[in-house]
Amino acid sequence: MSRPRRLGLLGGTFDPVHFGHLDAANAALRALTLDQVWLIPSHVPMHRPRDPVASPYHRFALASLAVADHPQLRVSDVELMRGGRTYTVDTLEALHTQGWTSAQLFFILGTDAFAEIATWRAYPDVLDAAHFVVITRPGTSAAAAVSRTPELASRVRTPDATQMAGNTTGILIVEADTRDVSSTTIRERLRAGRPVDDLVPTPVARHILTHQLYEAVDHLHGES
C-alpha cells in the first residue's frame, strides 16, 4: 500500500486494547475517508494516575493482534521507541519531521478525553498540529465535551471533506455508536476470574490468557 494521504492517529495506553478502541478507529475511517488509522500505544501516559499494568511489549502485541483482521488499521511504536513521558504534541511534531503536514493528520479521541483538552501540554497550540477528531462515547455527549472549552467553538466542524481543504486544522465531531467498554472494566473482570470475550477480540483474549496478564487464569473464557 502506498503512503496514506489522510492518516488517523489513535493514541492510548491500550492496557488492554478493546472493542471500543476499534469502534472509534473504524468510525473515523468511515466518516473522514481516511486511508489508514495507526493505533499508537503510549509509553508512560501523562493523564493516567498509574503506570500501565502490562509491559510495552505486551500492549504492542495486544494492539497488533486486535487489528490483524482490519487492513486499514496499523500499530505504531513511535511513542514506545521514544520512551519517557508521552505527550501528543511531541508525537505530532515527530510526524511533521517525517514529512506529514498538519492537514494530513487526524488525531482521534473520545469525548471523555476531549473534555480535558485544556490540560494537555502545549494547549492550545497542539490543536494546530493536526485535525482533532472527537468520537462520541457513552456517557459524554459531544456538546458536553465542547462546552468545557467554549473558546474552541469556532474550530468545531462537521466531518465534511470540503471543510478540510487547505492547511487549516479543525475539531471534527463524529457521532458514532461505540461500545461502552473500558480497559479498567476488563482488568477488573480478569482479576475476578470473569470472561471478557464480549469486550476484546478473541486473539487478544488468548494472548492475555497465555501470558496471564492482569492476573488472568484458565477460566478467562468461562471454563472451569
C-alpha positions, 0 to 999 in steps of 0.5 A: 500500500502506498503512503496514506494521504489522510492518516488517523492517529489513535493514541492510548495506553491500550492496557488492554486494547478493546472493542471500543478502541476499534469502534472509534478507529473504524468510525473515523475511517468511515466518516473522514475517508481516511486511508489508514488509522495507526493505533499508537500505544503510549509509553508512560501516559501523562493523564493516567494516575498509574503506570500501565499494568502490562509491559510495552511489549505486551500492549504492542502485541495486544494492539497488533493482534486486535487489528490483524483482521482490519487492513486499514488499521496499523500499530505504531511504536513511535511513542514506545521507541521514544520512551519517557513521558508521552505527550501528543504534541511531541508525537505530532511534531515527530510526524511533521519531521517525517514529512506529514503536514498538519492537514494530513493528520487526524488525531482521534479521541473520545469525548471523555478525553476531549473534555480535558483538552485544556490540560494537555501540554502545549494547549492550545497550540497542539490543536494546530498540529493536526485535525482533532477528531472527537468520537462520541462515547457513552456517557459524554455527549459531544456538546458536553465535551465542547462546552468545557472549552467554549473558546474552541467553538469556532474550530468545531466542524462537521466531518465534511471533506470540503471543510478540510481543504487547505492547511487549516486544522479543525475539531471534527465531531463524529457521532458514532455508536461505540461500545461502552467498554473500558480497559479498567472494566476488563482488568477488573473482570480478569482479576475476578476470574470473569470472561471478557470475550464480549469486550476484546477480540478473541486473539487478544483474549488468548494472548492475555490468557497465555501470558496471564496478564492482569492476573488472568487464569484458565477460566478467562473464557468461562471454563472451569 
